[in-house]
Amino acid sequence: MREHGGTGTGGRRGQAERDAITVEIGYAVCSAAFAAAVVFGAVAGPALLFALPGAVDTVLVRGGGVLAGVLFAVRTVSVLVRYRRAAQPSQPGRTSPDS
């Protein structure tokens, strides 16, 4: 089977483009997981380290989990959207200056 290159021609993606997309997805997931872990630790950390009343403990842990989940989703989507926009040249038929 023959592979067609080109990004805007409707053909199949080349190996280099597939690799770039894979790396970008990996970066998005890893950076989002790190940011979510930091936020969870900052919010839920006091509940895990100190003996707090039950209601406060529950609110901090659940709130940290919700914030971490939301941050993970927002970070992942924002990185992938930014990559998609950067992959398209600003003017048709021209390449970006750093290529």
C-alpha positions, 0 to 999 in steps of 0.5 A: 500500500502506498502512503501519500504525504501532505497535510492539506491535500486530503491524503494520508499522513506521513510517518513524521506527521504521525510521530509529531502528533503522538509526541504532542499528545504525550506532552499534553497528557504528561503536563496535564497529569503533573499540573493536576497532581500539583493542584490536588496536592495543594488542595487536599494535602492539608487533609491528608497530612493533618487530623482535620474534622470529617467535613473539612477533610471530605471537602478538601479531598473531593474539591482537590479531586474535582479541581484536578480533573477539570485542570487535567481536561482543560490543560490537555485540550488547550495544548492540543488546540494550540498544536493544531493551530500552530500546524497550519500556516498563517497564509496559504502557500507560505511556510512559517519563518522558523521552518 
